[in-house]
Amino acid sequence: LRMWGGVMDMSMDGSPFIDRTHVEGLYLNAGWCYGGFKATPASGYCYAHLLATGQSHETARSFRLDRFRLGAMIDEKGVGAQPNLH
């Protein structure tokens, strides 16, 4: 079998989200694209820090949910003429 079919959770800039949402008590650690399995130990550490303190770990501060609205993409993927629409 040389094919695979499935859903890949990825953001428009190819970087994950590790942040809290506007819904109280709802946090997000998603959008890891193809590297999620390899990044699990580090992302788990950063996610646990966020859950325990309510503040993003310094390593994960760039992985904000509002980075597209702010124009603060991490990579260049999805940076079209209107990145807020991606």
N, CA, C and O atoms as a GROMACS GRO file, in nm:
protein
  344
    1LEU      N    1   0.085  -0.118   0.000
    1LEU     CA    2   0.000   0.000   0.000
    1LEU      C    3   0.089   0.123   0.000
    1LEU      O    4   0.167   0.143   0.093
    2ARG      N    5   0.078   0.204  -0.101
    2ARG     CA    6   0.164   0.320  -0.114
    2ARG      C    7   0.087   0.451  -0.100
    2ARG      O    8   0.138   0.557  -0.137
    3MET      N    9  -0.031   0.444  -0.049
    3MET     CA   10  -0.110   0.566  -0.032
    3MET      C   11  -0.165   0.570   0.110
    3MET      O   12  -0.172   0.469   0.179
    4TRP      N   13  -0.202   0.689   0.149
    4TRP     CA   14  -0.263   0.708   0.279
    4TRP      C   15  -0.374   0.810   0.264
    4TRP      O   16  -0.357   0.908   0.190
    5GLY      N   17  -0.483   0.792   0.329
    5GLY     CA   18  -0.592   0.890   0.326
    5GLY      C   19  -0.630   0.925   0.468
    5GLY      O   20  -0.646   0.836   0.552
    6GLY      N   21  -0.644   1.050   0.495
    6GLY     CA   22  -0.682   1.093   0.628
    6GLY      C   23  -0.679   1.244   0.640
    6GLY      O   24  -0.648   1.315   0.544
    7VAL      N   25  -0.711   1.290   0.755
    7VAL     CA   26  -0.714   1.434   0.781
    7VAL      C   27  -0.586   1.474   0.853
    7VAL      O   28  -0.548   1.410   0.952
    8MET      N   29  -0.522   1.577   0.805
    8MET     CA   30  -0.404   1.632   0.872
    8MET      C   31  -0.444   1.764   0.936
    8MET      O   32  -0.486   1.857   0.867
    9ASP      N   33  -0.431   1.772   1.066
    9ASP     CA   34  -0.464   1.898   1.134
    9ASP      C   35  -0.345   1.992   1.122
    9ASP      O   36  -0.240   1.970   1.183
   10MET      N   37  -0.362   2.096   1.044
   10MET     CA   38  -0.252   2.191   1.026
   10MET      C   39  -0.308   2.331   1.011
   10MET      O   40  -0.418   2.351   0.959
   11SER      N   41  -0.233   2.425   1.057
   11SER     CA   42  -0.272   2.565   1.044
   11SER      C   43  -0.223   2.620   0.911
   11SER      O   44  -0.147   2.554   0.840
   12MET      N   45  -0.264   2.740   0.878
   12MET     CA   46  -0.225   2.800   0.750
   12MET      C   47  -0.075   2.830   0.741
   12MET      O   48  -0.020   2.832   0.632
   13ASP      N   49  -0.010   2.854   0.855
   13ASP     CA   50   0.134   2.880   0.849
   13ASP      C   51   0.217   2.758   0.884
   13ASP      O   52   0.340   2.766   0.895
   14GLY      N   53   0.150   2.643   0.901
   14GLY     CA   54   0.221   2.519   0.926
   14GLY      C   55   0.272   2.502   1.067
   14GLY      O   56   0.346   2.408   1.095
   15SER      N   57   0.235   2.591   1.157
   15SER     CA   58   0.279   2.585   1.297
   15SER      C   59   0.159   2.559   1.387
   15SER      O   60   0.047   2.596   1.352
   16PRO      N   61   0.181   2.498   1.501
   16PRO     CA   62   0.070   2.459   1.588
   16PRO      C   63   0.010   2.577   1.666
   16PRO      O   64   0.059   2.690   1.662
   17PHE      N   65  -0.095   2.545   1.738
   17PHE     CA   66  -0.155   2.636   1.834
   17PHE      C   67  -0.139   2.575   1.973
   17PHE      O   68  -0.175   2.459   1.994
   18ILE      N   69  -0.086   2.651   2.066
   18ILE     CA   70  -0.085   2.612   2.208
   18ILE      C   71  -0.131   2.736   2.281
   18ILE      O   72  -0.051   2.826   2.310
   19ASP      N   73  -0.259   2.742   2.312
   19ASP     CA   74  -0.314   2.865   2.368
   19ASP      C   75  -0.448   2.835   2.435
   19ASP      O   76  -0.505   2.728   2.415
   20ARG      N   77  -0.496   2.928   2.512
   20ARG     CA   78  -0.631   2.917   2.566
   20ARG      C   79  -0.726   2.986   2.468
   20ARG      O   80  -0.685   3.071   2.389
   21THR      N   81  -0.852   2.948   2.474
   21THR     CA   82  -0.952   3.007   2.387
   21THR      C   83  -1.032   3.111   2.465
   21THR      O   84  -1.009   3.132   2.584
   22HIS      N   85  -1.126   3.174   2.397
   22HIS     CA   86  -1.213   3.271   2.463
   22HIS      C   87  -1.316   3.202   2.552
   22HIS      O   88  -1.382   3.269   2.632
   23VAL      N   89  -1.332   3.070   2.539
   23VAL     CA   90  -1.424   2.994   2.622
   23VAL      C   91  -1.351   2.956   2.750
   23VAL      O   92  -1.245   2.894   2.746
   24GLU      N   93  -1.409   2.992   2.863
   24GLU     CA   94  -1.343   2.965   2.992
   24GLU      C   95  -1.316   2.816   3.010
   24GLU      O   96  -1.406   2.733   2.995
   25GLY      N   97  -1.192   2.783   3.043
   25GLY     CA   98  -1.152   2.646   3.069
   25GLY      C   99  -1.121   2.564   2.944
   25GLY      O  100  -1.091   2.445   2.955
   26LEU      N  101  -1.129   2.624   2.826
   26LEU     CA  102  -1.101   2.552   2.702
   26LEU      C  103  -0.965   2.595   2.647
   26LEU      O  104  -0.945   2.711   2.611
   27TYR      N  105  -0.874   2.500   2.641
   27TYR     CA  106  -0.739   2.522   2.592
   27TYR      C  107  -0.717   2.439   2.467
   27TYR      O  108  -0.786   2.340   2.445
   28LEU      N  109  -0.622   2.479   2.385
   28LEU     CA  110  -0.601   2.412   2.258
   28LEU      C  111  -0.452   2.382   2.236
   28LEU      O  112  -0.366   2.467   2.258
   29ASN      N  113  -0.425   2.259   2.195
   29ASN     CA  114  -0.291   2.216   2.154
   29ASN      C  115  -0.312   2.134   2.027
   29ASN      O  116  -0.333   2.013   2.034
   30ALA      N  117  -0.307   2.200   1.911
   30ALA     CA  118  -0.346   2.134   1.787
   30ALA      C  119  -0.274   2.198   1.669
   30ALA      O  120  -0.198   2.294   1.683
   31GLY      N  121  -0.299   2.140   1.550
   31GLY     CA  122  -0.245   2.195   1.426
   31GLY      C  123  -0.099   2.161   1.404
   31GLY      O  124  -0.026   2.240   1.344
   32TRP      N  125  -0.058   2.047   1.451
   32TRP     CA  126   0.084   2.011   1.446
   32TRP      C  127   0.129   1.959   1.311
   32TRP      O  128   0.247   1.929   1.293
   33CYS      N  129   0.039   1.947   1.216
   33CYS     CA  130   0.076   1.904   1.082
   33CYS      C  131   0.139   1.765   1.089
   33CYS      O  132   0.078   1.673   1.145
   34TYR      N  133   0.255   1.747   1.035
   34TYR     CA  134   0.318   1.615   1.031
   34TYR      C  135   0.416   1.594   1.147
   34TYR      O  136   0.464   1.482   1.165
   35GLY      N  137   0.445   1.695   1.225
   35GLY     CA  138   0.548   1.685   1.328
   35GLY      C  139   0.496   1.666   1.469
   35GLY      O  140   0.574   1.670   1.564
   36GLY      N  141   0.366   1.646   1.486
   36GLY     CA  142   0.308   1.638   1.619
   36GLY      C  143   0.363   1.526   1.704
   36GLY      O  144   0.389   1.545   1.823
   37PHE      N  145   0.380   1.408   1.645
   37PHE     CA  146   0.429   1.295   1.723
   37PHE      C  147   0.568   1.321   1.778
   37PHE      O  148   0.598   1.288   1.893
   38LYS      N  149   0.653   1.381   1.697
   38LYS     CA  150   0.790   1.408   1.740
   38LYS      C  151   0.796   1.520   1.843
   38LYS      O  152   0.887   1.524   1.926
   39ALA      N  153   0.700   1.611   1.838
   39ALA     CA  154   0.702   1.727   1.927
   39ALA      C  155   0.621   1.705   2.055
   39ALA      O  156   0.611   1.795   2.138
   40THR      N  157   0.563   1.588   2.071
   40THR     CA  158   0.475   1.562   2.185
   40THR      C  159   0.539   1.591   2.321
   40THR      O  160   0.475   1.657   2.403
   41PRO      N  161   0.661   1.547   2.350
   41PRO     CA  162   0.718   1.577   2.482
   41PRO      C  163   0.731   1.727   2.510
   41PRO      O  164   0.694   1.773   2.618
   42ALA      N  165   0.782   1.801   2.415
   42ALA     CA  166   0.800   1.945   2.436
   42ALA      C  167   0.666   2.018   2.440
   42ALA      O  168   0.646   2.106   2.524
   43SER      N  169   0.575   1.982   2.351
   43SER     CA  170   0.446   2.050   2.350
   43SER      C  171   0.367   2.017   2.475
   43SER      O  172   0.294   2.101   2.528
   44GLY      N  173   0.381   1.894   2.523
   44GLY     CA  174   0.314   1.855   2.648
   44GLY      C  175   0.364   1.935   2.766
   44GLY      O  176   0.287   1.975   2.853
   45TYR      N  177   0.492   1.958   2.769
   45TYR     CA  178   0.552   2.040   2.876
   45TYR      C  179   0.499   2.183   2.871
   45TYR      O  180   0.461   2.240   2.973
   46CYS      N  181   0.496   2.240   2.751
   46CYS     CA  182   0.446   2.377   2.735
   46CYS      C  183   0.296   2.385   2.764
   46CYS      O  184   0.249   2.482   2.823
   47TYR      N  185   0.223   2.284   2.722
   47TYR     CA  186   0.079   2.280   2.745
   47TYR      C  187   0.049   2.267   2.894
   47TYR      O  188  -0.041   2.334   2.946
   48ALA      N  189   0.123   2.182   2.963
   48ALA     CA  190   0.104   2.167   3.108
   48ALA      C  191   0.134   2.298   3.180
   48ALA      O  192   0.065   2.333   3.275
   49HIS      N  193   0.235   2.370   3.134
   49HIS     CA  194   0.267   2.500   3.193
   49HIS      C  195   0.151   2.597   3.175
   49HIS      O  196   0.114   2.669   3.268
   50LEU      N  197   0.092   2.598   3.055
   50LEU     CA  198  -0.022   2.685   3.028
   50LEU      C  199  -0.141   2.648   3.117
   50LEU      O  200  -0.206   2.736   3.173
   51LEU      N  201  -0.168   2.520   3.131
   51LEU     CA  202  -0.281   2.476   3.214
   51LEU      C  203  -0.259   2.508   3.361
   51LEU      O  204  -0.352   2.548   3.431
   52ALA      N  205  -0.136   2.492   3.408
   52ALA     CA  206  -0.106   2.512   3.550
   52ALA      C  207  -0.097   2.660   3.589
   52ALA      O  208  -0.134   2.698   3.700
   53THR      N  209  -0.049   2.743   3.499
   53THR     CA  210  -0.024   2.883   3.535
   53THR      C  211  -0.118   2.982   3.466
   53THR      O  212  -0.133   3.096   3.512
   54GLY      N  213  -0.182   2.940   3.357
   54GLY     CA  214  -0.265   3.031   3.281
   54GLY      C  215  -0.184   3.121   3.188
   54GLY      O  216  -0.240   3.206   3.119
   55GLN      N  217  -0.054   3.102   3.185
   55GLN     CA  218   0.036   3.181   3.101
   55GLN      C  219   0.110   3.088   3.004
   55GLN      O  220   0.147   2.976   3.040
   56SER      N  221   0.131   3.136   2.884
   56SER     CA  222   0.207   3.056   2.786
   56SER      C  223   0.352   3.042   2.831
   56SER      O  224   0.412   3.136   2.882
   57HIS      N  225   0.406   2.923   2.810
   57HIS     CA  226   0.548   2.901   2.835
   57HIS      C  227   0.626   2.985   2.733
   57HIS      O  228   0.581   3.002   2.620
   58GLU      N  229   0.741   3.036   2.772
   58GLU     CA  230   0.817   3.124   2.682
   58GLU      C  231   0.850   3.057   2.549
   58GLU      O  232   0.861   3.125   2.447
   59THR      N  233   0.867   2.926   2.548
   59THR     CA  234   0.896   2.854   2.425
   59THR      C  235   0.776   2.852   2.331
   59THR      O  236   0.794   2.843   2.209
   60ALA      N  237   0.656   2.860   2.385
   60ALA     CA  238   0.534   2.846   2.304
   60ALA      C  239   0.458   2.977   2.284
   60ALA      O  240   0.346   2.976   2.233
   61ARG      N  241   0.516   3.088   2.323
   61ARG     CA  242   0.443   3.216   2.312
   61ARG      C  243   0.406   3.254   2.170
   61ARG      O  244   0.308   3.327   2.150
   62SER      N  245   0.479   3.209   2.073
   62SER     CA  246   0.447   3.241   1.934
   62SER      C  247   0.330   3.161   1.880
   62SER      O  248   0.272   3.198   1.777
   63PHE      N  249   0.294   3.053   1.947
   63PHE     CA  250   0.189   2.964   1.898
   63PHE      C  251   0.050   3.009   1.943
   63PHE      O  252  -0.031   2.928   1.988
   64ARG      N  253   0.024   3.137   1.932
   64ARG     CA  254  -0.102   3.197   1.977
   64ARG      C  255  -0.213   3.175   1.876
   64ARG      O  256  -0.188   3.162   1.756
   65LEU      N  257  -0.336   3.170   1.924
   65LEU     CA  258  -0.451   3.157   1.835
   65LEU      C  259  -0.475   3.282   1.752
   65LEU      O  260  -0.526   3.274   1.640
   66ASP      N  261  -0.440   3.396   1.804
   66ASP     CA  262  -0.470   3.522   1.734
   66ASP      C  263  -0.357   3.569   1.642
   66ASP      O  264  -0.360   3.683   1.596
   67ARG      N  265  -0.259   3.485   1.614
   67ARG     CA  266  -0.146   3.531   1.534
   67ARG      C  267  -0.184   3.568   1.391
   67ARG      O  268  -0.117   3.653   1.332
   68PHE      N  269  -0.286   3.508   1.335
   68PHE     CA  270  -0.328   3.546   1.199
   68PHE      C  271  -0.396   3.682   1.200
   68PHE      O  272  -0.373   3.764   1.111
   69ARG      N  273  -0.479   3.704   1.299
   69ARG     CA  274  -0.546   3.834   1.310
   69ARG      C  275  -0.445   3.945   1.332
   69ARG      O  276  -0.463   4.057   1.283
   70LEU      N  277  -0.339   3.915   1.407
   70LEU     CA  278  -0.236   4.014   1.437
   70LEU      C  279  -0.130   4.026   1.327
   70LEU      O  280  -0.048   4.117   1.329
   71GLY      N  281  -0.133   3.934   1.232
   71GLY     CA  282  -0.031   3.934   1.126
   71GLY      C  283   0.103   3.885   1.175
   71GLY      O  284   0.207   3.927   1.123
   72ALA      N  285   0.103   3.797   1.274
   72ALA     CA  286   0.227   3.748   1.335
   72ALA      C  287   0.248   3.600   1.303
   72ALA      O  288   0.272   3.519   1.393
   73MET      N  289   0.240   3.565   1.174
   73MET     CA  290   0.259   3.426   1.135
   73MET      C  291   0.401   3.381   1.166
   73MET      O  292   0.495   3.461   1.167
   74ILE      N  293   0.416   3.253   1.191
   74ILE     CA  294   0.546   3.198   1.225
   74ILE      C  295   0.623   3.160   1.100
   74ILE      O  296   0.744   3.181   1.092
   75ASP      N  297   0.554   3.103   1.003
   75ASP     CA  298   0.615   3.062   0.877
   75ASP      C  299   0.547   3.142   0.767
   75ASP      O  300   0.456   3.220   0.794
   76GLU      N  301   0.589   3.125   0.645
   76GLU     CA  302   0.535   3.204   0.535
   76GLU      C  303   0.416   3.140   0.466
   76GLU      O  304   0.356   3.203   0.378
   77LYS      N  305   0.380   3.019   0.500
   77LYS     CA  306   0.264   2.956   0.438
   77LYS      C  307   0.138   3.030   0.479
   77LYS      O  308   0.125   3.070   0.595
   78GLY      N  309   0.046   3.048   0.389
   78GLY     CA  310  -0.081   3.112   0.422
   78GLY      C  311  -0.073   3.262   0.437
   78GLY      O  312  -0.170   3.325   0.481
   79VAL      N  313   0.038   3.321   0.402
   79VAL     CA  314   0.052   3.466   0.416
   79VAL      C  315   0.017   3.530   0.282
   79VAL      O  316   0.103   3.583   0.212
   80GLY      N  317  -0.110   3.525   0.249
   80GLY     CA  318  -0.156   3.585   0.125
   80GLY      C  319  -0.182   3.733   0.143
   80GLY      O  320  -0.139   3.795   0.241
   81ALA      N  321  -0.254   3.787   0.048
   81ALA     CA  322  -0.286   3.931   0.054
   81ALA      C  323  -0.375   3.964   0.173
   81ALA      O  324  -0.372   4.076   0.225
   82GLN      N  325  -0.454   3.866   0.217
   82GLN     CA  326  -0.542   3.888   0.330
   82GLN      C  327  -0.529   3.770   0.428
   82GLN      O  328  -0.617   3.684   0.430
   83PRO      N  329  -0.422   3.764   0.508
   83PRO     CA  330  -0.402   3.649   0.597
   83PRO      C  331  -0.512   3.634   0.700
   83PRO      O  332  -0.530   3.526   0.756
   84ASN      N  333  -0.586   3.742   0.728
   84ASN     CA  334  -0.694   3.731   0.825
   84ASN      C  335  -0.810   3.647   0.771
   84ASN      O  336  -0.897   3.607   0.848
   85LEU      N  337  -0.813   3.620   0.641
   85LEU     CA  338  -0.919   3.540   0.581
   85LEU      C  339  -0.885   3.392   0.572
   85LEU      O  340  -0.971   3.313   0.534
   86HIS      N  341  -0.765   3.352   0.605
   86HIS     CA  342  -0.724   3.212   0.596
   86HIS      C  343  -0.783   3.131   0.706
   86HIS      O  344  -0.759   3.011   0.714
   0.00000   0.00000   0.00000
